[in-house]
Amino acid sequence: MSAVVRLAQMRIESVDLEASVAFYASLDARRLFEFCNMLDELIGMYLSFGESRFIEIVKLAELKRDGGDCSFRPRG
């Protein structure tokens, strides 16, 4: 059996980007870059924890009951 040694990137969804950034900043993450839609509205960003470890945060318009805007669903 193999063990996970390190995660390089993780994507999370948030209805409040700035609150998410503040939380991860308290864990020493720094904002690496942002991305905007065609209306120049902030819709996401990458945070870096250094040494090739990143979190991508994507803005959701609203919280969804199924857990988010996923392209997959749990089994069962």
N, C-alpha and C positions, 0 to 999 in steps of 0.2 A: 504494500500500500504506500502510495506517495503522499507526502504532506505538502500543503501550500507553504511556501517559504516567504513569499512577498506578493502583494498586489501592486501592479504598476498603475492601474487606472480604475476608477469607479465612477459611475454616473448616478446622480441622485436627482430627484425632482423636488421643486419647492414652490410654494405659493408666495413666499416672502424671501427673495434673494438676499436682501441686506441682512436679515436675521440669520440666515444660513451662513453668510460670509462672516458675520460677527462670531458665531459659534465656532467655526473652524479656525478663525483668527486666534481665538482663545487657546487653540491647540497648536499654535505656531504655523498655521498655513498662511501663505501669502498669495494675493491675487496675481495670477500670471498674465491672463488676457481675458477680454470680454468679447461677446458677440451680440450683434443687434439684428433686428429684422429690417425690412425695407423701409419702415417708418422711423428708423433710427432709435427704436425702443430696445432697451436692454432685455435680452431674453435668456442669457446664460453667461457662464464664465468658467474658466479653469482656475483651480487653486493648486498651488504646489506645496508639498511637504518636503521638497528637496529629494535628491538621490533618485530621480525618475519615479516619484510617487505623486499622483495627481487625483483630484476629484473634479469631475465636471458637474456643475449644477445647472439645471435647466428649469426655467420658469414655467409653471402651470398656471393657467387662468383661474382655476378653481380645483379644490381637492376632489378627487373622484372616489367613489365608494369602492371600486375594484382595486384601488391602490395606486392608480396613476395612469399615465398614457403609455401603456406597454404594448408591444407588438406580440406578446405571448401571454398565455393564461396558465395558471396552475392546473395540474392534472386533478381529476376527480370531481 
